[in-house]
């Protein structure tokens, strides 16, 4: 059924229920059947209707305020091009009713992120649908699911041989990661469905400050922010294209990490726009910290692993996916963050951490970290859980520096 039959009232109710544009679309799919992907028109309608659904501000107004333009709140001095207003201090003279006072404001990071996400679809219109749909393989197995686990890729990381004993940069990263997916795709079975699983820290840096968003730690970065984003996008497009040659349908589970909380959202929105016309790939564009995929009797959870203790993940899954928890038998969490292998068997599910193919930077080397480097793919049977596992170690990959 066409999305044109979806009324404004239905969109408002779905927005109130789910809290996001993507969530509203998924909710409406249950009512109207399989709708495919949300279009730019649907995203625009959601932006228009969000105030009626209880969202606090129009995204365009929030972005203007970030530049210092909100006359109704006495913000009348815009920042210079390329800068944003971190906060505003306004002095109000005393009146007969109120004493004199300074009013200090600070950016609401969550609201700003929501506004940025809402504005992005319109900015991406020039590239929307540019990735042309391709035909999938003729014969695949729908009894199994293949998951390609991208452990903390840290694209943009720079290492200097004279400081840490090895080199690593954008050129090396692109060679390693593209060879790794080529090898894994060549050995995994042709399942009908596949997952491309980013467990977080896809990019080493989040923005041009080259600092971690949470603690402000200085990072060793190769090149300027636009250069890193171009290489990240090129690598992820290569991954999607290679996986779609081997599987009929793919899902990109895109998890934020502590290094790239908003950069992750950016890559998801860009890829979603590029592949909008390809029904064989679904891009995860939500900035959620916990995400799930159900396959038969398997329930797969993905999170970076930096926000909660791993021992707590079993309970989080049981609460977040109560119905799926009761209907599944094989439950697993896939996480990253620590860059080494670890498996925990908890009540009701297992938790795994994964290695990275990236080399250790100066901070990790000085701190004594010395983990192995590889990338893995996991195959799950619809009824019987994990069926096979494939690993490509860094020694099998060739790099020309």
C-alpha positions as CSV (number, residue, x, y, z in Angstrom):
1,X,0.0,0.0,0.0
2,X,1.3,3.4,-0.9
3,X,2.5,5.7,1.9
4,X,0.2,8.4,0.5
5,X,-2.7,6.8,2.4
6,X,-0.9,7.5,5.7
7,X,-2.7,10.4,7.4
8,X,-1.1,13.1,9.5
9,X,-2.9,11.9,12.6
10,X,-1.4,8.4,12.1
11,X,2.1,9.9,11.8
12,X,1.6,12.1,14.9
13,X,0.5,9.1,16.9
14,X,3.4,7.0,15.7
15,X,5.9,9.8,16.5
16,X,4.4,10.0,20.1
17,X,4.6,6.3,20.5
18,X,8.2,5.7,19.2
19,X,9.9,9.0,19.6
20,X,11.7,9.1,16.2
21,X,11.1,9.2,12.5
22,X,12.5,5.8,11.9
23,X,10.5,4.3,14.8
24,X,7.3,5.9,13.4
25,X,7.9,4.3,10.0
26,X,8.4,0.9,11.5
27,X,5.2,1.3,13.6
28,X,3.3,2.3,10.5
29,X,4.6,-0.7,8.5
30,X,2.8,-2.9,11.0
31,X,-0.5,-1.2,10.1
32,X,-0.1,-0.7,6.3
33,X,2.0,-3.8,5.5
34,X,5.4,-3.8,3.9
35,X,6.1,-0.2,2.9
36,X,9.8,-0.5,2.0
37,X,12.0,2.5,3.0
38,X,10.8,5.9,4.3
39,X,11.1,8.5,1.5
40,X,12.3,12.1,1.7
41,X,8.6,13.1,1.6
42,X,7.8,11.0,4.6
43,X,10.8,12.4,6.5
44,X,9.7,16.0,5.7
45,X,6.1,15.3,6.9
46,X,7.6,14.0,10.2
47,X,9.6,17.1,10.6
48,X,6.5,19.2,10.0
49,X,4.4,17.2,12.4
50,X,6.9,16.8,15.3
51,X,5.6,19.9,17.1
52,X,2.1,18.5,17.1
53,X,3.5,15.2,18.5
54,X,5.0,17.0,21.4
55,X,8.6,17.6,20.2
56,X,9.9,20.7,21.9
57,X,11.1,22.7,18.9
58,X,11.3,22.9,15.2
59,X,14.6,21.6,14.0
60,X,15.3,24.6,11.8
61,X,14.8,26.9,14.8
62,X,17.2,24.8,16.9
63,X,19.9,25.0,14.3
64,X,19.4,28.8,14.0
65,X,19.7,29.1,17.7
66,X,23.0,27.1,17.6
67,X,24.3,30.0,15.4
68,X,23.1,32.5,18.0
69,X,19.8,33.6,16.2
70,X,16.7,33.4,18.4
71,X,15.3,37.0,18.8
72,X,12.4,35.9,20.9
73,X,14.9,34.7,23.5
74,X,17.1,37.8,23.2
75,X,19.7,36.0,21.1
76,X,20.4,38.5,18.3
77,X,24.2,38.2,17.6
78,X,25.0,35.4,15.2
79,X,28.3,33.6,15.3
80,X,30.9,34.0,12.5
81,X,30.7,31.4,9.6
82,X,32.2,28.1,10.6
83,X,31.5,28.7,14.3
84,X,28.6,27.9,16.7
85,X,27.5,29.5,19.9
86,X,28.4,27.3,22.9
87,X,26.3,29.3,25.3
88,X,24.9,32.8,26.0
89,X,25.0,35.0,29.0
90,X,22.4,37.8,29.1
91,X,22.1,40.6,31.7
92,X,18.6,41.8,32.5
93,X,18.2,45.1,34.3
94,X,16.1,45.2,37.5
95,X,12.5,46.1,37.3
96,X,9.8,46.9,39.9
97,X,8.8,43.2,39.8
98,X,12.2,41.4,39.4
99,X,15.8,42.1,40.6
100,X,18.7,42.3,38.1
101,X,20.1,39.0,37.0
102,X,22.4,37.2,34.6
103,X,20.8,34.4,32.6
104,X,23.3,31.8,31.3
105,X,22.4,29.2,28.7
106,X,24.1,26.1,27.4
107,X,23.4,24.0,24.4
108,X,21.2,21.0,25.0
109,X,23.3,18.3,23.3
110,X,20.5,15.8,22.9
111,X,18.0,18.4,21.5
112,X,20.7,19.7,19.1
113,X,21.4,16.1,17.9
114,X,17.7,15.5,17.3
115,X,17.5,18.7,15.3
116,X,20.6,17.9,13.3
117,X,19.2,14.4,12.5
118,X,15.9,15.9,11.4
119,X,17.6,18.4,9.1
120,X,20.1,16.0,7.5
121,X,17.6,14.2,5.2
122,X,16.9,17.5,3.3
123,X,20.7,18.2,3.1
124,X,21.2,14.8,1.5
125,X,18.7,15.2,-1.3
126,X,21.4,15.7,-4.0
127,X,22.8,12.2,-3.4
128,X,19.5,10.4,-2.6
129,X,19.2,7.2,-4.6
130,X,22.5,7.6,-6.4
131,X,23.6,4.0,-5.6
132,X,21.8,2.0,-8.3
133,X,20.1,-1.2,-7.2
134,X,21.8,-4.4,-8.3
135,X,20.6,-8.0,-8.7
136,X,21.3,-10.4,-5.9
137,X,22.6,-14.0,-6.2
138,X,20.1,-16.6,-7.6
139,X,20.5,-19.3,-5.0
140,X,20.7,-18.6,-1.3
141,X,19.9,-20.4,2.0
142,X,17.1,-18.8,4.1
143,X,17.8,-21.2,7.0
144,X,20.9,-19.3,8.0
145,X,22.0,-15.8,8.7
146,X,25.5,-14.4,8.3
147,X,26.8,-11.6,10.5
148,X,30.0,-9.7,9.5
149,X,31.3,-8.2,12.8
150,X,33.2,-4.9,12.3
151,X,35.2,-4.6,15.5
152,X,36.2,-1.0,16.4
153,X,37.6,0.0,13.0
154,X,38.9,3.4,14.1
155,X,39.1,4.8,10.6
156,X,41.3,7.9,10.7
157,X,43.6,6.6,13.4
158,X,47.3,7.5,12.8
159,X,50.3,5.6,14.3
160,X,53.9,6.6,13.7
161,X,56.5,3.9,13.5
162,X,59.2,5.8,15.3
163,X,56.9,6.3,18.3
164,X,55.0,3.0,18.6
165,X,56.9,0.6,16.3
166,X,54.4,0.6,13.5
167,X,52.5,2.8,11.0
168,X,48.8,3.1,10.6
169,X,46.8,5.6,8.6
170,X,43.8,6.0,6.2
171,X,45.6,4.3,3.3
172,X,46.6,1.3,5.4
173,X,43.1,1.1,7.0
174,X,41.4,1.1,3.6
175,X,43.6,-1.7,2.3
176,X,43.2,-3.9,5.4
177,X,39.4,-3.5,5.7
178,X,38.6,-4.0,2.1
179,X,40.8,-7.1,1.9
180,X,39.2,-8.5,5.1
181,X,35.6,-8.3,3.8
182,X,36.7,-9.8,0.5
183,X,38.1,-12.8,2.2
184,X,35.2,-13.3,4.6
185,X,32.6,-13.0,1.8
186,X,34.6,-15.6,-0.2
187,X,34.4,-18.2,2.6
188,X,31.0,-17.7,4.2
189,X,27.9,-19.6,2.9
190,X,25.4,-17.7,0.7
191,X,22.7,-17.1,3.3
192,X,19.7,-15.2,2.1
193,X,20.1,-12.5,4.8
194,X,23.3,-10.9,6.1
195,X,24.1,-8.4,8.9
196,X,26.9,-5.8,8.6
197,X,27.5,-5.2,12.3
198,X,29.3,-2.0,13.4
199,X,29.9,-2.5,17.1
200,X,31.0,1.1,17.5
201,X,34.1,3.4,17.0
202,X,33.9,3.0,13.2
203,X,35.7,6.4,13.0
204,X,38.6,7.2,15.3
205,X,37.4,10.9,15.7
206,X,33.9,12.3,15.9
207,X,34.5,15.8,14.6
208,X,37.2,18.3,13.6
209,X,38.3,18.8,17.2
210,X,40.0,15.4,17.1
211,X,39.0,14.7,20.7
212,X,36.8,12.1,22.3
213,X,33.3,13.5,22.8
214,X,32.9,12.4,26.4
215,X,36.3,13.2,28.0
216,X,38.0,15.4,25.5
217,X,41.1,13.2,25.1
218,X,43.3,14.3,22.3
219,X,43.5,11.7,19.4
220,X,46.2,10.9,16.9
221,X,44.4,11.5,13.6
222,X,45.4,11.1,10.0
223,X,44.1,14.1,8.0
224,X,41.3,16.6,8.3
225,X,37.8,15.6,9.2
226,X,36.3,15.7,5.6
227,X,39.1,13.4,4.4
228,X,38.4,10.9,7.1
229,X,34.6,11.0,6.3
230,X,35.3,10.4,2.6
231,X,37.4,7.3,3.3
232,X,34.9,6.0,5.9
233,X,32.1,6.4,3.4
234,X,34.1,4.7,0.6
235,X,35.0,1.7,2.8
236,X,31.4,1.2,4.0
237,X,30.0,1.4,0.4
238,X,32.5,-1.2,-0.5
239,X,31.3,-3.4,2.3
240,X,27.7,-3.1,1.4
241,X,28.3,-3.7,-2.3
242,X,30.5,-6.8,-1.6
243,X,27.9,-8.3,0.8
244,X,25.0,-7.6,-1.6
245,X,26.9,-9.7,-4.2
246,X,26.8,-12.7,-1.9
247,X,23.5,-12.3,-0.1
248,X,20.0,-11.3,-1.3
249,X,19.3,-8.9,1.6
250,X,21.5,-7.1,4.1
251,X,21.0,-5.0,7.2
252,X,23.6,-2.5,8.4
253,X,23.4,-2.4,12.2
254,X,25.2,0.9,13.0
255,X,26.1,1.4,16.6
256,X,27.6,4.6,18.1
257,X,30.9,4.3,20.1
258,X,32.6,6.6,22.6
259,X,34.8,7.9,19.8
260,X,32.2,8.6,17.1
261,X,28.8,9.1,18.7
262,X,27.5,11.6,16.1
263,X,29.8,10.6,13.2
264,X,28.1,7.2,13.3
265,X,24.7,8.8,12.8
266,X,26.1,10.8,10.0
267,X,27.4,7.7,8.1
268,X,24.0,6.0,8.6
269,X,22.1,8.9,7.2
270,X,24.4,9.3,4.2
271,X,24.3,5.5,3.4
272,X,20.5,5.5,3.8
273,X,20.2,8.3,1.3
274,X,22.6,6.7,-1.2
275,X,20.9,3.3,-1.1
276,X,17.3,4.6,-0.9
277,X,16.3,3.0,-4.1
278,X,17.8,-0.4,-3.3
279,X,15.3,-2.6,-1.5
280,X,18.0,-5.2,-0.7
281,X,19.8,-3.1,1.9
282,X,18.4,-1.6,5.0
283,X,20.5,1.0,6.9
284,X,20.1,1.6,10.6
285,X,19.9,5.4,11.2
286,X,18.8,5.6,14.8
287,X,21.4,6.9,17.4
288,X,20.3,4.2,19.9
289,X,23.0,2.6,22.1
290,X,21.3,-0.8,22.2
291,X,19.9,-2.5,19.0
292,X,18.5,-5.9,18.3
293,X,18.0,-8.3,15.4
294,X,15.6,-11.3,15.6
295,X,16.3,-14.3,13.3
296,X,14.1,-17.4,14.1
297,X,15.0,-18.6,17.5
298,X,18.0,-16.2,17.7
299,X,18.1,-12.8,19.3
300,X,21.2,-10.8,18.6
301,X,22.0,-7.6,20.6
302,X,24.6,-5.1,19.6
303,X,26.1,-2.3,21.7
304,X,29.5,-0.7,22.0
305,X,30.1,-1.8,25.6
306,X,31.2,1.5,27.1
307,X,28.0,2.6,28.8
308,X,27.1,-0.4,31.0
309,X,28.9,-3.3,32.6
310,X,28.8,-6.4,30.3
311,X,27.3,-8.4,33.1
312,X,24.2,-6.2,33.0
313,X,23.4,-6.9,29.3
314,X,21.3,-10.0,29.9
315,X,18.8,-8.1,32.0
316,X,18.7,-5.2,29.5
317,X,17.9,-7.5,26.7
318,X,15.2,-9.3,28.7
319,X,13.5,-5.9,29.4
320,X,14.0,-4.2,26.1
321,X,12.8,-7.2,24.1
322,X,10.4,-9.0,26.4
323,X,8.4,-10.8,23.8
324,X,11.5,-11.8,21.7
325,X,13.3,-13.0,24.9
326,X,10.4,-15.4,25.6
327,X,10.2,-16.7,22.0
328,X,13.9,-17.3,21.4
329,X,16.4,-19.8,22.7
330,X,19.8,-18.5,21.4
331,X,20.6,-15.0,22.6
332,X,23.9,-13.2,22.2
333,X,25.4,-9.7,22.7
334,X,28.1,-8.5,20.3
335,X,30.3,-5.7,21.7
336,X,33.6,-3.9,21.1
337,X,35.4,-1.1,23.0
338,X,38.1,-3.2,24.7
339,X,39.7,-4.5,21.4
340,X,40.3,-8.0,22.8
341,X,38.4,-11.3,22.8
342,X,36.2,-12.1,25.8
343,X,33.2,-14.3,26.2
344,X,30.8,-14.2,29.2
345,X,28.0,-16.7,29.7
346,X,25.2,-15.0,31.6
347,X,21.8,-16.2,32.6
348,X,19.9,-16.4,29.4
349,X,22.5,-15.1,27.0
350,X,26.2,-14.8,26.1
351,X,28.2,-11.6,25.7
352,X,31.2,-11.4,23.3
353,X,33.8,-8.6,22.8
354,X,35.7,-8.5,19.5
355,X,39.2,-7.6,18.3
356,X,40.0,-4.9,15.8
357,X,42.2,-4.8,12.7
358,X,43.4,-1.4,13.6
359,X,46.9,-1.0,15.2
360,X,47.3,0.3,18.7
361,X,47.9,4.0,18.9
362,X,50.4,5.8,21.2
363,X,48.1,5.9,24.2
364,X,47.3,2.1,24.0
365,X,50.9,1.2,23.5
366,X,52.1,3.2,26.5
367,X,49.3,1.7,28.6
368,X,50.5,-1.8,27.8
369,X,47.7,-3.1,25.5
370,X,48.9,-5.9,23.2
371,X,45.8,-7.6,21.7
372,X,45.6,-9.7,18.5
373,X,44.1,-8.3,15.3
374,X,41.4,-9.9,13.2
375,X,37.9,-9.7,11.8
376,X,35.2,-12.3,12.1
377,X,31.9,-13.5,10.6
378,X,29.4,-15.6,12.4
379,X,26.7,-17.9,10.8
380,X,23.5,-18.6,12.8
381,X,21.0,-21.3,12.0
382,X,17.4,-20.2,12.2
383,X,16.5,-22.9,14.8
384,X,19.8,-24.1,16.3
385,X,21.8,-21.0,17.0
386,X,25.4,-20.4,16.0
387,X,26.4,-22.8,13.2
388,X,29.8,-21.7,12.1
389,X,32.5,-18.9,12.5
390,X,35.1,-17.6,10.1
391,X,38.1,-15.5,11.0
392,X,40.6,-13.5,8.9
393,X,43.7,-12.6,10.8
394,X,45.9,-9.6,9.9
395,X,48.8,-11.8,8.8
396,X,46.7,-12.9,5.7
397,X,46.3,-9.3,4.6
398,X,48.8,-7.4,2.5
399,X,49.6,-3.7,3.0
400,X,51.6,-1.3,0.8
401,X,52.6,1.7,2.8
